[in-house]
Amino acid sequence: MLSHSHGDMEPRHGHKPLREAVAAVPLERILLETDCPYLTPVPHRGKRNEPAYVALVAEEVARVRGIPLEEVAVRTTEGASALFRLAAPSEAPSPGGRSPRPSRGRE
């Protein structure tokens, strides 16, 4: 499985190929990230980057593709879960909760 990662989508000179790739690559193959400490998305440019800003990257992907943000969130999460062999979001334990353990035939 080949996936494509995106962290900087600021509309400026030189980003046309990136926007074309975002439009062409299957959404399940796009990984959203903000791992570069100083390549912060607008409107936070010049400040230290943080994981919370990945939502800004997702918003720009949705805008470029002309689809709802929720679709970007669901489909990129599914793709990342498959790539890293994580539990699907519907199978993951709830925050602060424990996932049910499978029965081993004993009560």
C-alpha positions as CSV (number, residue, x, y, z in Angstrom):
1,M,0.0,0.0,0.0
2,L,1.4,3.3,-1.0
3,S,0.2,6.4,0.8
4,H,0.8,10.1,0.3
5,S,1.3,12.4,3.2
6,H,0.3,16.1,3.3
7,G,1.1,18.7,5.9
8,D,1.4,22.0,4.1
9,M,-1.3,23.2,1.8
10,E,-0.8,26.9,1.9
11,P,-2.0,28.6,-1.3
12,R,1.2,30.0,-2.7
13,H,3.4,29.7,-5.7
14,G,4.7,26.2,-6.3
15,H,1.8,24.3,-4.6
16,K,-0.2,23.6,-7.8
17,P,1.4,20.1,-8.2
18,L,0.5,19.4,-4.5
19,R,-3.1,20.5,-5.0
20,E,-3.3,18.4,-8.2
21,A,-2.0,15.4,-6.3
22,V,-4.6,15.9,-3.5
23,A,-7.3,16.0,-6.1
24,A,-6.1,12.9,-7.9
25,V,-4.9,10.5,-5.1
26,P,-7.6,8.3,-3.6
27,L,-8.7,9.8,-0.4
28,E,-8.0,6.6,1.6
29,R,-4.3,6.9,0.5
30,I,-3.9,10.4,1.8
31,L,-2.3,10.8,5.3
32,L,-2.9,14.1,7.1
33,E,-0.1,15.2,9.3
34,T,1.6,18.2,11.0
35,D,4.9,16.7,11.9
36,C,7.2,19.6,10.8
37,P,7.7,21.9,13.9
38,Y,7.9,25.1,11.9
39,L,5.9,24.5,8.7
40,T,2.7,25.6,10.4
41,P,-0.5,26.0,8.4
42,V,-2.0,29.4,7.9
43,P,-3.3,31.2,10.1
44,H,-0.6,30.0,12.6
45,R,2.4,30.4,10.2
46,G,5.5,31.5,12.2
47,K,4.4,29.7,15.4
48,R,5.4,26.2,16.5
49,N,3.3,23.5,14.9
50,E,1.1,21.2,16.9
51,P,-1.1,18.1,16.1
52,A,-4.3,20.1,16.6
53,Y,-3.5,22.0,13.4
54,V,-4.1,18.8,11.3
55,A,-7.8,20.0,11.2
56,L,-6.6,22.9,9.1
57,V,-4.9,20.5,6.6
58,A,-8.1,18.4,6.5
59,E,-10.2,21.6,5.8
60,E,-7.9,22.5,2.9
61,V,-8.1,18.9,1.4
62,A,-11.9,19.2,1.6
63,R,-11.8,22.5,-0.1
64,V,-9.5,21.3,-2.9
65,R,-11.6,18.2,-3.5
66,G,-14.9,20.0,-3.1
67,I,-16.2,17.5,-0.6
68,P,-17.4,17.8,3.1
69,L,-14.8,17.9,5.8
70,E,-16.5,15.0,7.5
71,E,-15.8,12.8,4.4
72,V,-12.2,13.8,4.5
73,A,-12.0,12.9,8.2
74,V,-13.7,9.5,7.9
75,R,-11.9,8.3,4.8
76,T,-8.4,9.5,5.7
77,T,-8.9,7.9,9.2
78,E,-9.9,4.7,7.6
79,G,-6.9,4.8,5.3
80,A,-4.5,5.5,8.2
81,S,-6.0,2.7,10.3
82,A,-5.5,0.3,7.4
83,L,-1.9,1.4,6.7
84,F,-0.9,1.2,10.4
85,R,-3.1,-1.8,11.1
86,L,-5.0,0.0,13.8
87,A,-8.5,-0.9,15.0
88,A,-11.1,0.8,12.8
89,P,-12.6,3.8,14.6
90,S,-15.8,1.9,15.3
91,E,-13.8,-0.9,17.0
92,A,-11.6,1.3,19.1
93,P,-12.3,1.7,22.8
94,S,-14.1,4.8,23.8
95,P,-12.1,7.6,25.4
96,G,-11.4,6.6,29.0
97,G,-13.2,3.3,28.5
98,R,-12.0,-0.2,27.9
99,S,-12.8,-2.3,24.9
100,P,-14.8,-5.4,25.7
101,R,-12.7,-8.6,26.0
102,P,-13.7,-11.6,23.9
103,S,-15.3,-14.4,25.8
104,R,-13.0,-17.4,26.5
105,G,-15.8,-19.7,27.3
106,R,-15.6,-19.1,31.0
107,E,-18.0,-17.0,33.1
